[in-house]
């Protein structure tokens, strides 16, 4: 083996060790929160949140907002058990309602990358001075020690925050122009 190959292998090995050590210091969980006030009734908002066929009206992971995305809705379209699966060139996943309380809260499980990441999200409808405020909180706990999973999990936090913010803006636009 030539000296240059040995040096390259040593550098690659060093980089793998450094990446692994750095990933151990990355957070093992994260939380994102986004909110928006919407000039619509709580009932109208809840109908959009609780029915999977309505998600295409506002959810950022739908063909309406991204032409590269394809979606498929499960047999249950409303309330607990409602599912929408999506695929894009970059990733795939599914959104499933775990629980819902009429005109108040919908709890979702969002899976990314073949269930490698499970994000628990809650969208609540509160009233601030008579105007509904929609609050979306998402949490991810990473049990994986795999350095690539940790690094990807940190990147996923930013992606989830962008999805939340864009989706809430689209929900507002849809309902206020309904």
Buried (B, 14 or more C-beta within 10 A) or exposed (E): EEEEEEEEEEEEEEEEEEEBEEBEEBEEEBEBEBBBBBEBEBEBBBBBBBBBEBBBBBBBBBEBBEEEBEBEBEEEBBBEEBBBBBBBEEBBBBBBBBEBEEBEBBBBBBBBEEEBBBBBBBBBBBEEEEEBBBBBBBBBBBEBEBBEBBBBBBEBBEBBBEBBBBBBBBBBEBBEEE
